[in-house]
Amino acid sequence: MTARVLVAYGSKYGATAGIAEAIGATLREHGLAADVRPAADVDRIDGYDVVVVGGGLYVGRWHGDAVGFVRRFEDELVDRPTWLFSSGPTGGNPKAELELRDVLARQPGPPGNVAKLAGRIHPRGHRTFGGRAGSEMGGIFAQWVPKGDWRDFDAIRAWAASIADAVAVPVG
Ligand SMILES: Cc1cc2nc3c(=O)[nH]c(=O)nc-3n(C[C@H](O)[C@H](O)[C@H](O)COP(=O)(O)O)c2cc1C
């Protein structure tokens, strides 16, 4: 039977939504039935076998919609293969590029509050991807964030393919 996958995301400016769409498209290419939805719009997950949840990073924390999703469905996520991802680090100057490379190589887990929840739902994995920042970003911190797109869609698709492989049911 085709596994049904929900890819839910918390995104303020669309970068994480774009990653979620790419994950969903790759899962479909691998024969899975994937829905990609804003995390805040999801009110039940009982129709899904597998869940992928992602959040944009803001001042060291996941976007609230992704946190709220994990809190809301904690009891059900425990029983489903679940993967998490974060969209955040940006380059743009030599120091930031070095830090970005370090974060992508080191792959820190989800931010503190989510890591705590993750300790209860036991996700199969977490991946941090580079983020995207544009001039539309508001707030007093936004001026310090270099502008550009550091999302690596090859890496995103490869990660999604690894999820598809992990949930694939042998045919025969
Ligand atoms: C105010 C502000 C704070 C941010 N804080 C972080 C942070 O703590 N860590 C990080 O990796 N990225 C941080 N970023 C970068 C965003 O996480 C990144 O641009 C992300 O891809 C945005 O996702 P979204 O468009 O889906 O909301 C910050 C961006 C802004 C505007």
The ligand as an SDF file (V2000), in Angstrom:
LIG
                    3D

 31 33  0  0  0  0  0  0  0  0999 V2000
   14.6400   38.2010   12.5890 C   0  0  0  0  0  0  0  0  0  0  0  0
   15.2970   36.9850   12.0430 C   0  0  0  0  0  0  0  0  0  0  0  0
   15.9240   36.0850   12.8860 C   0  0  0  0  0  0  0  0  0  0  0  0
   16.5520   34.9230   12.3870 C   0  0  0  0  0  0  0  0  0  0  0  0
   17.1610   34.0630   13.2610 N   0  0  0  0  0  0  0  0  0  0  0  0
   17.7930   32.9600   12.7780 C   0  0  0  0  0  0  0  0  0  0  0  0
   18.4420   32.0460   13.6710 C   0  0  0  0  0  0  0  0  0  0  0  0
   18.4430   32.1940   14.8750 O   0  0  0  0  0  0  0  0  0  0  0  0
   19.0680   30.9660   13.1380 N   0  0  0  0  0  0  0  0  0  0  0  0
   19.1060   30.7440   11.8020 C   0  0  0  0  0  0  0  0  0  0  0  0
   19.7110   29.7830   11.3580 O   0  0  0  0  0  0  0  0  0  0  0  0
   18.4450   31.5760   10.9310 N   0  0  0  0  0  0  0  0  0  0  0  0
   17.8080   32.6810   11.3970 C   0  0  0  0  0  0  0  0  0  0  0  0
   17.1640   33.5400   10.5130 N   0  0  0  0  0  0  0  0  0  0  0  0
   17.1210   33.2080    9.0820 C   0  0  0  0  0  0  0  0  0  0  0  0
   15.8080   32.4960    8.7240 C   0  0  0  0  0  0  0  0  0  0  0  0
   15.5870   31.4060    9.5240 O   0  0  0  0  0  0  0  0  0  0  0  0
   15.8430   32.0140    7.2840 C   0  0  0  0  0  0  0  0  0  0  0  0
   15.8700   33.1050    6.4580 O   0  0  0  0  0  0  0  0  0  0  0  0
   14.6940   31.0460    6.9820 C   0  0  0  0  0  0  0  0  0  0  0  0
   14.9660   30.3260    5.8010 O   0  0  0  0  0  0  0  0  0  0  0  0
   13.3690   31.7700    6.8610 C   0  0  0  0  0  0  0  0  0  0  0  0
   12.3530   30.8290    6.7060 O   0  0  0  0  0  0  0  0  0  0  0  0
   10.8460   31.2330    6.3260 P   0  0  0  0  0  0  0  0  0  0  0  0
   10.9180   32.1590    5.1180 O   0  0  0  0  0  0  0  0  0  0  0  0
   10.2130   29.9400    5.9930 O   0  0  0  0  0  0  0  0  0  0  0  0
   10.2390   31.8920    7.5110 O   0  0  0  0  0  0  0  0  0  0  0  0
   16.5410   34.6860   10.9960 C   0  0  0  0  0  0  0  0  0  0  0  0
   15.8810   35.5890   10.1310 C   0  0  0  0  0  0  0  0  0  0  0  0
   15.2840   36.7420   10.6450 C   0  0  0  0  0  0  0  0  0  0  0  0
   14.5990   37.6970    9.7170 C   0  0  0  0  0  0  0  0  0  0  0  0
  1  2  1  0
  2  3  1  0
  2 30  2  0
  3  4  2  0
  4  5  1  0
  4 28  1  0
  5  6  2  0
  6  7  1  0
  6 13  1  0
  7  8  2  0
  7  9  1  0
  9 10  1  0
 10 11  2  0
 10 12  1  0
 12 13  2  0
 13 14  1  0
 14 15  1  0
 14 28  1  0
 15 16  1  0
 16 17  1  0
 16 18  1  0
 18 19  1  0
 18 20  1  0
 20 21  1  0
 20 22  1  0
 22 23  1  0
 23 24  1  0
 24 25  2  0
 24 26  1  0
 24 27  1  0
 28 29  2  0
 29 30  1  0
 30 31  1  0
M  END
$$$$
